């Protein structure tokens, strides 16, 4: 039973870290898009 709980916890941790990296990438893309809009507006 402890092994199942440990595997579940590790799986959730890995999924959480991958989601965090994905959200970070989206944030960088949005930032670059906003910068491009600002440059075009000048």
Phi and psi in degrees as a GROMACS rama.xvg file:
@    title "Ramachandran Plot"
@    xaxis  label "Phi"
@    yaxis  label "Psi"
@TYPE xy
-64.9641  -33.9791  UNK-2
-65.9971  -41.0401  UNK-3
-63.7087  -42.099  UNK-4
-64.7067  -40.2358  UNK-5
-66.2595  -42.5977  UNK-6
-63.6817  -40.154  UNK-7
-64.3978  -42.9786  UNK-8
-64.1096  -44.1897  UNK-9
-64.252  -39.2652  UNK-10
-63.089  -44.5626  UNK-11
-63.5461  -37.9436  UNK-12
-64.1829  -44.5875  UNK-13
-64.196  -43.7614  UNK-14
-63.3259  -39.4288  UNK-15
-64.7225  -42.289  UNK-16
-66.9638  -39.465  UNK-17
-68.4197  -36.9788  UNK-18
-65.7537  -37.8377  UNK-19
-63.5467  -43.2807  UNK-20
-64.4427  -38.1479  UNK-21
-64.2785  -45.5316  UNK-22
-64.6944  -35.2266  UNK-23
-64.3213  -41.3628  UNK-24
-63.8762  -40.5268  UNK-25
-63.7104  -41.2448  UNK-26
-61.455  -40.9603  UNK-27
-65.8793  -41.3395  UNK-28
-62.2826  -43.9651  UNK-29
-63.6973  -39.0008  UNK-30
-63.3355  -45.0996  UNK-31
-64.5822  -37.4924  UNK-32
-63.4968  -42.5165  UNK-33
-63.9494  -39.8768  UNK-34
-64.4108  -38.8941  UNK-35
-64.7279  -39.33  UNK-36
-64.5256  -41.8044  UNK-37
-63.1768  -41.287  UNK-38
-64.1898  -39.2237  UNK-39
-69.0093  -29.5609  UNK-40
-76.6393  -18.9526  UNK-41
